[in-house]
Amino acid sequence: MLNAVFEWLRTVVLMAGYVSGSAAFPKPLTPEEETEYLKRFSEGDEDARNILIERNLRLVAHIAKKYSDERNAEDLISIGTIGLIKGINTFEASKNKKLSSYVSRCIENEVLMYLRAQRRERREVHIEDGIGTDNDGNSMTLADILPSDDADIADTVSDSIELRRLQNVLSTALTPAERQIIIRRYGLGGTRRYTQQEIADSLGISRSYVSRIEKRCIQKLSQAFG
C-alpha cells in the first residue's frame, strides 16, 4: 500500500510538470524501444518500468481532457495516472499486442469508475453521516450500527500500521495544513478522495489555491522520497 501511494505521487509530480508547460512530454517509444523496455521490466528492471510509465504519460493527458471540464481536469489527471501505472504493471506482451491500446483502456476505465463513483456519492448517504442520538444522548452514525466483520480485523491492523508509517513521513515533509489537504485529496488512510473544489469549499478558499498547495506538497513529498 505504502509503496503504491508514493509511486502514484511521484507520477503525479511528473504529470504536473508536463501539464503546466514547464516540461515537454517525452516522445513515445519506438516499437523497438518499447519491446526492449518491456523485456527489461519483465526481468525485474524498475528503471525500465519507470521509462514505460513516463513515455506514456501523454495518454493520461489526452484521456483526461476527453472527460474533463474546468472543475475536474486535475482530478481526472491524478486518477488517470493510477490507470497508467496499473496498465504498465499488468501488461502482458504475449496476450496484449499493443501497449498503448491496453494502457489507454486502463486509464479510461479508471477515469470512468471515478466519475461514476462521484455521481453515486452525490446520491448516497455516507456511513459517517449522523442519524440521531442514542438513549444516553450521544450522537450516532450509520457506522455505529453496522455489524463488524471479525475476518477483517487482521487487515485493519495491517492497514493501521501502514497508515502510521505514512503519517510519520508526511509529518516531516508537510505542514499540518498541507498534510490535511493531501490526506483528503488522495484518500490516504482509507478516507474517500475529495475533489479540489470540495476542499476549497470546506476551507473557504479558491480551487486554484488548493491546486497550488497540492502541487507544492507533491513536490515536497517527491524530494522527501527521492
C-alpha positions as CSV (number, residue, x, y, z in Angstrom):
1,M,0.0,0.0,0.0
2,L,2.7,2.5,1.1
3,N,4.9,2.0,-2.0
4,A,1.9,2.3,-4.2
5,V,0.9,5.6,-2.7
6,F,4.5,7.0,-3.1
7,E,4.6,5.7,-6.7
8,W,1.4,7.4,-7.5
9,L,2.5,10.7,-6.0
10,R,5.8,10.6,-7.9
11,T,4.0,10.0,-11.2
12,V,1.6,12.9,-10.4
13,V,4.6,15.1,-9.9
14,L,5.9,14.2,-13.4
15,M,2.5,14.8,-14.9
16,A,2.1,18.2,-13.2
17,G,5.2,19.4,-14.9
18,Y,4.1,18.3,-18.3
19,V,0.6,19.7,-18.0
20,S,1.7,23.0,-16.6
21,G,4.0,23.5,-19.6
22,S,7.2,23.6,-17.6
23,A,8.3,20.4,-19.4
24,A,7.5,18.9,-22.7
25,F,6.1,15.4,-22.9
26,P,8.8,12.9,-23.9
27,K,8.4,11.3,-27.3
28,P,6.6,7.9,-27.4
29,L,8.9,4.9,-27.5
30,T,9.6,3.4,-30.9
31,P,8.3,-0.2,-31.3
32,E,11.8,-1.5,-30.9
33,E,12.4,0.6,-27.8
34,E,9.1,-0.5,-26.3
35,T,9.9,-4.2,-26.9
36,E,13.3,-3.7,-25.2
37,Y,12.0,-1.9,-22.1
38,L,9.1,-4.4,-21.7
39,K,11.6,-7.2,-21.8
40,R,13.8,-5.5,-19.2
41,F,10.8,-4.8,-17.0
42,S,9.7,-8.4,-17.2
43,E,13.2,-9.3,-15.9
44,G,12.8,-7.0,-12.9
45,D,14.3,-3.8,-14.1
46,E,12.4,-1.0,-12.3
47,D,14.2,1.8,-14.3
48,A,12.7,0.3,-17.5
49,R,9.3,0.3,-15.8
50,N,9.6,3.9,-14.9
51,I,10.6,4.8,-18.5
52,L,7.5,2.9,-19.8
53,I,5.3,5.0,-17.5
54,E,6.9,8.3,-18.3
55,R,6.8,7.8,-22.1
56,N,3.1,7.0,-21.9
57,L,2.1,10.0,-19.7
58,R,0.7,11.9,-22.7
59,L,-2.1,9.2,-22.9
60,V,-3.3,10.3,-19.4
61,A,-3.5,14.0,-20.5
62,H,-5.3,13.0,-23.7
63,I,-7.9,10.9,-22.0
64,A,-8.4,13.2,-19.0
65,K,-9.0,16.1,-21.5
66,K,-11.7,14.0,-23.2
67,Y,-13.8,13.7,-20.0
68,S,-12.8,16.8,-18.0
69,D,-14.1,20.3,-17.6
70,E,-12.6,23.3,-15.8
71,R,-13.6,22.0,-12.4
72,N,-12.3,18.4,-12.5
73,A,-9.4,18.4,-15.0
74,E,-6.7,18.0,-12.4
75,D,-8.7,15.4,-10.5
76,L,-9.0,13.3,-13.7
77,I,-5.3,13.6,-14.4
78,S,-4.5,12.3,-10.9
79,I,-6.9,9.4,-11.3
80,G,-5.7,8.7,-14.8
81,T,-2.2,8.2,-13.5
82,I,-3.5,5.3,-11.4
83,G,-4.8,3.6,-14.6
84,L,-1.5,4.2,-16.3
85,I,0.5,2.6,-13.5
86,K,-1.9,-0.4,-13.4
87,G,-1.7,-0.8,-17.1
88,I,2.1,-0.9,-17.2
89,N,2.1,-3.3,-14.2
90,T,-0.3,-5.8,-15.7
91,F,0.5,-5.6,-19.5
92,E,1.5,-9.0,-20.9
93,A,3.1,-8.9,-24.3
94,S,2.1,-12.4,-25.0
95,K,-1.6,-11.6,-24.6
96,N,-1.9,-7.9,-25.5
97,K,-0.4,-6.9,-28.8
98,K,-0.2,-3.1,-28.4
99,L,0.9,-1.5,-25.1
100,S,-0.6,2.0,-25.9
101,S,-4.1,0.5,-26.6
102,Y,-4.0,-1.6,-23.5
103,V,-2.8,1.2,-21.2
104,S,-5.4,3.6,-22.7
105,R,-8.2,1.3,-21.8
106,C,-6.8,1.0,-18.2
107,I,-6.6,4.8,-17.9
108,E,-10.1,5.3,-19.4
109,N,-11.6,2.6,-17.1
110,E,-10.1,4.3,-14.0
111,V,-11.4,7.7,-15.1
112,L,-14.9,6.4,-15.8
113,M,-15.0,4.5,-12.5
114,Y,-14.1,7.7,-10.7
115,L,-16.8,9.7,-12.5
116,R,-19.4,7.1,-11.7
117,A,-18.4,7.0,-8.1
118,Q,-18.6,10.8,-7.9
119,R,-22.2,10.7,-9.3
120,R,-23.1,7.9,-6.9
121,E,-21.7,9.7,-3.9
122,R,-23.9,12.7,-4.6
123,R,-26.9,10.4,-4.2
124,E,-25.7,8.1,-1.3
125,V,-25.8,8.5,2.4
126,H,-22.3,8.1,3.9
127,I,-21.8,5.8,6.8
128,E,-20.3,8.7,8.9
129,D,-23.5,10.8,8.4
130,G,-25.3,11.5,11.7
131,I,-28.6,9.6,12.2
132,G,-29.6,11.0,15.6
133,T,-28.7,10.1,19.2
134,D,-28.7,7.0,21.4
135,N,-30.5,6.6,24.7
136,D,-27.8,8.4,26.5
137,G,-27.9,11.4,24.2
138,N,-24.7,10.6,22.3
139,S,-24.6,11.3,18.6
140,M,-24.7,8.2,16.3
141,T,-23.7,7.5,12.8
142,L,-24.5,4.6,10.4
143,A,-21.1,3.2,11.1
144,D,-22.1,2.8,14.8
145,I,-24.9,0.4,14.0
146,L,-23.4,-1.6,11.1
147,P,-22.2,-5.0,12.1
148,S,-18.4,-5.6,12.2
149,D,-16.7,-8.4,10.4
150,D,-14.1,-10.2,12.5
151,A,-12.5,-11.6,9.4
152,D,-11.4,-8.0,8.6
153,I,-9.6,-7.5,11.9
154,A,-6.1,-8.6,10.6
155,D,-6.4,-6.4,7.5
156,T,-7.5,-3.5,9.7
157,V,-4.5,-3.9,12.0
158,S,-2.1,-4.1,9.0
159,D,-3.6,-1.0,7.4
160,S,-3.3,0.8,10.7
161,I,0.4,0.1,10.9
162,E,0.9,1.2,7.3
163,L,-1.1,4.4,7.9
164,R,1.1,5.2,10.9
165,R,4.2,4.8,8.8
166,L,2.8,7.0,6.1
167,Q,1.7,9.7,8.6
168,N,5.2,9.8,10.1
169,V,6.7,10.5,6.7
170,L,4.0,13.1,5.8
171,S,4.5,14.9,9.1
172,T,8.2,15.5,8.4
173,A,7.7,16.9,4.9
174,L,4.4,18.9,5.2
175,T,2.9,21.4,7.5
176,P,-0.3,20.3,9.4
177,A,-2.5,22.3,7.0
178,E,-0.8,20.8,3.9
179,R,-0.9,17.3,5.3
180,Q,-4.7,17.5,5.8
181,I,-5.2,18.7,2.2
182,I,-3.1,15.8,0.8
183,I,-4.8,13.2,3.0
184,R,-8.2,14.3,1.8
185,R,-7.2,14.8,-1.9
186,Y,-5.7,11.3,-2.2
187,G,-7.8,9.4,0.2
188,L,-4.9,8.4,2.4
189,G,-5.7,6.2,5.4
190,G,-8.9,4.9,3.9
191,T,-10.8,8.2,3.6
192,R,-12.6,9.0,0.4
193,R,-10.9,11.2,-2.2
194,Y,-12.1,14.8,-2.1
195,T,-12.1,17.0,-5.2
196,Q,-10.2,20.2,-5.2
197,Q,-13.5,22.1,-5.2
198,E,-14.8,20.2,-2.2
199,I,-11.7,21.0,-0.2
200,A,-11.8,24.6,-1.4
201,D,-15.4,25.0,-0.3
202,S,-14.7,23.4,3.1
203,L,-11.8,25.8,3.8
204,G,-13.3,28.9,2.2
205,I,-10.6,29.3,-0.3
206,S,-10.4,29.1,-4.1
207,R,-10.0,25.9,-6.1
208,S,-6.9,27.3,-7.8
209,Y,-5.3,28.0,-4.4
210,V,-5.9,24.4,-3.4
211,S,-4.3,23.3,-6.7
212,R,-1.2,25.4,-5.9
213,I,-1.0,23.9,-2.4
214,E,-1.4,20.4,-3.8
215,K,1.4,20.8,-6.3
216,R,3.7,22.3,-3.7
217,C,3.0,19.4,-1.4
218,I,3.7,16.8,-4.1
219,Q,7.0,18.5,-4.9
220,K,7.9,18.3,-1.2
221,L,7.0,14.6,-1.0
222,S,8.8,13.8,-4.2
223,Q,12.0,15.3,-2.7
224,A,11.4,13.6,0.6
225,F,11.2,10.2,-1.1
226,G,14.0,10.8,-3.5
